Structure formats: C-alpha cells, structure tokens
Amino acid sequence: MSRDRRAVFLGDRNPLNVTFLARNVGEGGAYEAELHLRPPPGALYSGVLRPHGNFSALSCELGGGNGSSPLVCDLGNPMKAGASIWGGLRFTLPHLSDNSSSVRFELQIRSKNANNSQSAVVPVALAVRAATRVSVLGVSRPDVVTIPEGGWGPDPPQRLQDLGPPVEHVYEVVNEGPGAISQGTLELSCPLGHRGHPLLYVTGHEGLHNCTASHGTDPLGLEREQSPGPHVLQRRDTGDTGDTGDSLVCPEAECFRLSCRSGALERQQRVTLRLSFRIRSPPPRQRELWPLSLRCDAEFRVLQLPYRVRPDSHPRHRLQVVTALSRSRPEAGGGVPVWAVVLAVLLGLLLLGLLCYGLYKLGFFKRSGPYGTAMEKAQLKPQAASEA
C-alpha cells in the first residue's frame, strides 16, 4: 500500500489517495476475494480512482454505512492464481482529532478459502501536524507627501493646520490556513525623528484592541481626524530590505513602537489595523538633508495554535509600508512682473512707429501710377496724335 502524502494537517480537508497492489500468490483461485480497509476516525471515503494504466476497475462499498466502517472492495470470484490487481481509493480527512500525532489505515485481504482465508493486516500511518500560514498586506494613504518650500506652518506647531496632511498606514493580517490561530501579535515600528528634529506625530490607531504603544498619541492635544475612505491593499513582502537609500528606518532613530494582540483567527479570517499620523515640517537648515521616504516596519507572529499537537515552528511575516516624501521647489527664474510686460509692449510699439517714420521719409510709401508721372503723360499725347 502507498499514499500520495506523508502527513495530514489539522483544520484542512486533506484529500488523500491510497493505492494498493493485491496479488494471489497461491496455486489455486481465491474465492470471494475481498480487500478490507479500515480508515482512521474522521476519514471520509469519496470514491475509487478512475481505471488508467495499471489501475483496475473496482467495486467498493462501506460495510457499515458510515465513514469509520471498514471499506470492502471486490477483488474477484475467483481471483485467479498469479493475478494482480492495482487499485486506488480517494479519502478526505476534514475533521482530524488532535489527540494523536498520527493516523493509521489498516488493510487486509480475505477470501472464502478454508486453508488461506485472510492475509496479515498491513498498517500505513500518516503524521498529523499543526501548521498555519499568515500574510500581511500594507498600504500608505497617500503614498506620496509633498513638503512645500516653506513648510506647512510655524515651528513648533500650535494647531492641526501647522502639520502636514493626514497619512494613514493600513495593515491587514490574513490567516491563509490550513489551521486556525488562537493568538498572534502585530508589531509596528516607525521613526519619530530625524537628526534630532521631530518627524512624526502619531494621532491615533484603530482596528485591533489590546495594543500597547511606546509613546502616547496626539501629542498636541488635538482631536483625532476621521479615517480616509476605502483603501486598496497591496502585498509588499520584504524579506531582506537591503539598501534603503535616502530613507529613515528604525532603529537608526527614535521609534514609535506599537504592539497589538490578535484574538482567534479561523482559516481565511483577517484583521485590520490603521495607524494615523501627520508629518512635521523640516527645519530650514535640514530641508536639503530631509529623508526621501518614511518606512514603517511591521511583523506578525503566531504565538499559539488551538491544538494539542505542537507545530514544528510558529510562522511570522514581515513587511514595510513606505510613504515617499517629495520636496516642492520654486520654478527657475520666478514669475515675470506685470509692469515688465507692459513696458516691453510700449517699447515694441515705439520701435515700430520709428521704423514706419523712417520708411516714409525715404519715400517707401510713394508709389507711381500705372502710366508714369504727369510730364510723361504729356509727352506721350503728341506722339500718339502724330501717329494717327
């Protein structure tokens, strides 16, 4: 007997194909030869594999009419001497128990022959494992913040308008299965300052409860603004972040750290955490050295699974959510004053008038008639009369 997997997982449907080879090695036929297979508790029989290649067509049915009853497959009556039958059976194990670290299938061939009525029981075991996979999605809204040349307001700020526009980082944790999660933790770290100057004012967080923060929120005593509209989450996995360039990341500076416990998460269930903050104007002396991006690190760790079978490891997932910072610069040369435009138009008109006056003095505008001057006309008349 063989199977197409060596382990099954708690919480999963665990489709399983069991194949076997039955052979009559005796000298005579085996009358009413049958394969008896006893599945483990919780296993559900779903049918036979289609005949193909060496696989034979089988007729099987449950002996007692339930999932834990022996499965009986007809091997022939008689099963001729030297005959071999390849068979395949399909099972699912959607309701595994965590009482044991393994499950076992038992097979036996029986016949009506008096001298050799049954073969030995062949056990095949599969390991039972507890495991789960998690993923974290993150997005910055907006993903780019433009810092004006003069900053947003006075330093230190006195009101909400003295800070930059509201920014929200959204983190979403998804339990991708196969098992459930009984407890996990989402940890965030974001830089609070740069070169001794405050950078970030965290105004609040929502979504997950039971959170602890390294610094208080809303340091100016301002009311927390409403969250932005619907968000679009994008997967941004970052294993080794490598060179981050001109950006600010923890622990290179003082950080805002937030740790939130998540409760039980069933398969494909998700939880969301929203962190809202504003960015402070950079000091004039540091504006050229201000970082080009703000990166917040996030990590979700599975702390406990609701099974007595211990997992091989507790999974974790890391990512970074980046808010790009751009600096607005004045246009080269600045704007043209209105008086300069008016003066240029008047000078242009004056030059045009002088040009026209010079051409007039030179006789440019005096054009001759089609028959010449008056004297030329008088000279032409007698000549025309004499010719007549």
C-alpha positions in Angstrom: 0.0 0.0 0.0 1.1 3.6 -0.6 -0.2 7.1 -0.3 0.4 10.4 -2.1 1.3 12.3 1.1 3.1 11.6 4.3 1.4 14.0 6.6 -2.1 15.5 7.1 -2.8 18.8 8.7 -5.3 19.8 11.4 -8.0 22.1 10.0 -7.5 21.1 6.4 -9.7 18.9 4.2 -6.6 16.8 3.4 -7.5 15.0 0.2 -5.7 11.7 0.2 -5.2 8.9 -2.5 -4.5 5.4 -1.2 -3.2 2.9 -3.7 -2.6 -0.8 -3.2 -1.5 -4.0 -5.0 -3.4 -7.2 -4.3 -1.8 -10.4 -5.6 -2.8 -14.1 -5.4 0.5 -16.0 -4.8 -1.2 -19.3 -4.2 -1.6 -22.2 -6.6 -5.4 -22.0 -6.8 -8.0 -19.4 -7.1 -9.2 -17.3 -4.2 -13.0 -17.4 -4.0 -14.8 -14.3 -3.0 -11.6 -12.4 -2.6 -12.1 -9.0 -0.9 -10.0 -6.1 0.3 -10.9 -4.9 3.7 -9.7 -1.4 4.6 -10.4 0.3 7.9 -9.8 4.1 7.7 -9.0 6.2 10.8 -11.7 8.1 12.7 -12.8 11.2 10.8 -11.7 9.9 7.4 -14.4 10.1 4.7 -14.4 7.7 1.7 -15.1 9.7 -1.6 -14.7 7.0 -4.3 -12.2 5.0 -6.4 -9.6 6.3 -8.7 -10.5 6.0 -12.4 -9.0 3.0 -14.1 -6.0 4.0 -16.1 -2.6 2.5 -16.8 -2.3 -0.5 -14.4 -5.2 0.6 -12.3 -8.1 -1.8 -12.3 -11.8 -1.1 -12.1 -13.0 -1.7 -8.5 -16.4 -2.1 -6.8 -16.2 -0.9 -3.2 -18.7 -0.1 -0.5 -18.7 0.8 3.1 -19.6 -2.3 5.3 -21.5 -0.4 8.0 -22.7 2.6 6.1 -20.6 5.2 7.9 -17.2 6.8 7.5 -15.4 4.7 10.2 -16.7 1.4 9.0 -14.4 -1.0 7.0 -14.4 -0.4 3.3 -14.9 -3.6 1.3 -13.7 -3.9 -2.3 -14.4 -6.9 -4.5 -11.2 -8.4 -6.0 -12.9 -11.2 -8.0 -14.7 -14.5 -7.6 -12.4 -16.3 -8.0 -9.2 -14.3 -8.0 -7.1 -16.5 -10.3 -3.7 -17.8 -9.2 -0.9 -15.3 -10.0 -3.4 -12.5 -10.7 -2.5 -8.9 -9.6 -4.9 -6.0 -9.1 -3.8 -2.4 -8.8 -6.4 -0.2 -7.1 -6.8 3.4 -5.9 -9.1 4.8 -3.3 -9.9 8.5 -2.5 -10.4 9.8 1.0 -10.7 13.2 2.8 -9.8 13.9 6.4 -11.6 17.2 7.2 -12.2 16.5 10.9 -8.9 15.3 12.3 -8.5 15.0 16.1 -5.5 16.4 17.9 -5.5 13.5 20.4 -2.7 11.8 18.5 0.2 12.8 16.3 -0.6 10.2 13.6 -3.5 8.4 11.9 -3.4 4.9 10.5 -5.1 2.9 7.7 -5.3 -0.9 8.0 -5.7 -3.2 5.0 -6.3 -6.9 4.8 -7.2 -9.3 2.0 -9.8 -12.0 2.8 -11.3 -14.9 0.9 -13.5 -17.9 1.4 -10.7 -20.4 1.0 -10.5 -22.7 4.0 -6.7 -23.1 4.1 -5.9 -19.4 3.5 -8.9 -17.3 4.4 -7.1 -14.0 5.2 -3.7 -12.3 5.0 -1.9 -10.2 7.6 -3.1 -6.8 8.4 -1.0 -4.1 6.7 -0.9 -0.8 8.6 0.0 2.5 6.9 0.5 5.6 9.2 0.4 9.3 8.4 1.7 12.0 10.6 -0.8 14.6 12.0 0.7 18.1 12.0 -0.5 21.5 13.2 0.5 24.3 10.9 -0.7 27.6 9.5 0.4 30.3 7.2 0.0 34.1 7.6 0.4 37.0 5.3 0.4 40.7 6.0 -0.8 43.4 3.5 0.0 47.0 3.8 -0.6 50.3 2.1 0.1 54.0 2.7 -2.7 56.5 2.0 -1.4 58.7 0.4 1.7 57.0 -0.7 3.5 60.4 -1.5 3.5 63.5 0.6 4.8 66.7 -0.9 6.6 69.1 1.5 6.2 72.8 0.5 9.2 75.0 0.3 8.3 77.0 3.4 6.9 74.0 5.3 3.3 73.7 6.4 3.3 76.1 9.4 5.2 77.6 12.3 7.7 75.5 14.3 6.7 74.4 16.9 3.2 73.7 15.6 0.2 75.1 17.6 -2.7 73.6 15.7 -3.6 70.8 13.3 -3.1 73.0 10.2 0.5 73.6 11.2 1.3 69.9 10.4 1.3 68.1 7.1 -1.7 66.3 5.6 -3.2 63.3 7.3 -1.5 60.0 6.5 -2.8 56.5 7.2 -1.0 53.2 7.2 -3.3 50.2 6.9 -2.1 46.7 7.8 -4.2 43.6 7.2 -3.3 40.2 8.6 -4.7 37.1 6.8 -4.7 33.6 8.1 -4.2 31.6 5.0 -4.7 28.2 6.8 -4.8 25.3 6.9 -5.1 25.6 10.7 -6.6 28.1 13.0 -4.7 30.6 15.1 -5.6 31.1 18.8 -3.3 34.1 19.4 -0.9 36.3 17.5 0.8 39.7 17.7 1.3 42.5 15.2 4.2 44.8 16.0 4.9 48.1 14.2 7.9 50.5 14.4 8.0 53.9 12.8 10.7 56.6 13.1 9.7 59.6 15.2 12.5 62.0 14.4 15.4 62.8 12.1 18.7 64.4 13.1 17.2 65.4 16.5 14.1 67.0 14.9 10.6 65.6 15.4 9.3 64.0 12.2 6.2 62.1 13.0 3.1 62.9 15.1 1.0 59.8 15.7 -2.6 60.9 16.1 -4.2 57.5 16.7 -4.7 53.9 15.8 -7.8 51.7 15.5 -8.9 48.2 14.4 -7.1 46.0 16.8 -7.7 46.3 20.5 -5.4 45.3 23.4 -2.5 47.4 22.0 0.5 49.0 23.8 2.5 51.9 22.5 5.9 53.1 23.4 4.8 56.8 23.0 1.5 58.5 23.6 -0.6 59.5 20.6 -2.0 63.0 19.8 0.9 64.9 21.5 -0.6 68.3 20.6 -3.9 67.6 22.3 -5.8 67.8 19.0 -8.8 65.7 18.2 -8.1 62.7 16.0 -9.3 63.2 12.5 -11.6 60.8 10.7 -10.0 58.0 8.7 -9.7 58.3 4.9 -12.1 56.5 2.6 -11.9 52.9 1.3 -8.4 51.6 0.9 -6.8 49.3 -1.6 -4.3 46.9 -0.1 -1.2 45.7 -1.9 1.1 42.9 -1.0 4.5 44.2 -0.3 6.6 41.4 1.1 10.2 42.4 2.1 12.4 39.7 3.4 15.8 41.3 3.2 15.2 45.0 2.6 18.8 45.7 1.5 19.9 49.2 0.9 17.1 51.6 1.7 18.8 54.6 0.1 18.0 58.1 1.5 15.2 56.9 3.8 14.6 56.7 7.5 14.0 53.4 9.2 14.2 52.1 12.7 16.3 51.5 14.8 18.5 54.2 13.4 16.4 56.9 15.2 13.9 57.1 18.0 10.9 55.0 17.0 7.2 54.8 17.7 6.5 51.2 18.6 3.1 49.6 18.7 2.3 46.0 19.7 -1.2 44.6 19.3 -2.5 41.2 20.3 -4.9 39.5 17.9 -7.5 37.0 19.1 -8.5 33.8 17.5 -8.3 33.7 13.7 -10.0 31.0 11.7 -8.9 29.9 8.3 -9.1 32.8 5.8 -10.2 35.2 8.5 -8.4 38.6 8.6 -8.0 41.6 11.0 -7.0 45.2 10.2 -5.0 47.8 12.0 -5.0 51.5 11.0 -2.2 53.9 12.1 -2.9 57.6 11.5 -0.2 60.3 11.8 1.0 63.6 10.4 4.4 64.7 9.3 6.1 67.8 10.7 7.8 70.5 8.6 11.5 70.1 8.4 13.7 72.9 9.8 15.2 75.3 7.2 18.7 74.1 7.8 17.8 70.5 7.2 15.4 70.7 4.3 18.0 69.5 1.8 19.0 66.7 4.1 15.5 65.6 4.9 14.8 61.9 4.1 13.1 61.0 0.8 10.9 58.3 2.4 9.4 57.2 5.7 9.4 53.4 6.3 7.4 51.6 8.9 8.3 48.0 9.7 5.6 45.5 10.6 5.8 41.9 11.8 3.1 39.5 12.6 4.0 36.5 14.8 1.8 33.5 15.6 2.0 32.8 19.3 -0.3 29.9 19.8 -2.4 27.4 17.8 -5.5 25.8 19.3 -4.2 22.2 19.0 -2.5 19.8 21.4 -0.2 18.7 18.6 2.7 21.1 18.7 3.7 22.7 15.4 7.2 22.4 14.0 7.5 26.2 14.2 5.4 29.4 14.7 5.2 31.3 11.5 5.9 35.0 11.2 5.6 37.5 8.3 7.4 40.9 7.8 6.8 43.8 5.5 7.5 47.5 5.2 5.0 50.2 4.3 6.6 53.3 2.7 5.4 56.9 2.5 7.5 58.8 -0.1 8.4 62.4 0.8 9.0 64.9 -2.1 10.1 68.5 -1.8 8.4 71.2 -3.9 10.9 73.6 -5.4 10.3 77.1 -6.9 10.3 77.5 -10.6 13.6 78.6 -12.2 13.8 82.5 -12.5 10.5 83.1 -10.8 7.5 84.8 -12.4 7.6 87.9 -14.7 6.1 91.1 -13.1 3.2 92.8 -14.9 5.0 96.2 -15.2 7.8 94.5 -17.2 5.3 93.0 -19.6 3.6 96.5 -20.1 6.9 98.2 -20.6 8.0 95.7 -23.2 4.8 96.2 -25.2 5.2 100.0 -25.2 8.8 99.8 -26.3 7.8 97.5 -29.1 5.2 100.0 -30.3 7.7 102.9 -30.1 10.2 101.0 -32.2 7.5 100.1 -34.8 6.5 103.8 -35.0 10.1 104.9 -35.6 10.6 102.3 -38.3 7.5 103.4 -40.1 8.5 107.1 -39.9 12.0 106.4 -41.4 10.5 104.4 -44.3 8.1 107.3 -45.0 11.0 109.8 -45.2 12.7 107.5 -47.7 9.7 107.5 -49.9 8.9 103.9 -49.4 5.2 104.6 -49.2 5.1 106.9 -52.5 4.1 104.6 -55.3 4.0 105.6 -59.1 0.8 105.3 -61.2 0.4 102.8 -64.0 1.3 105.4 -66.8 4.1 107.2 -65.1 4.2 110.9 -63.9 2.1 113.8 -65.4 5.0 115.1 -67.5 5.5 111.6 -69.0 1.8 111.5 -69.9 2.0 115.0 -71.7 4.9 113.8 -73.8 3.1 110.6 -74.8 0.0 112.5 -76.1 1.6 114.4 -79.2 3.4 111.3 -80.2 0.1 109.4 -80.2 -1.6 112.2 -82.3 1.1 112.3 -85.0 1.0 108.6 -85.4 -2.7 108.8 -86.0 
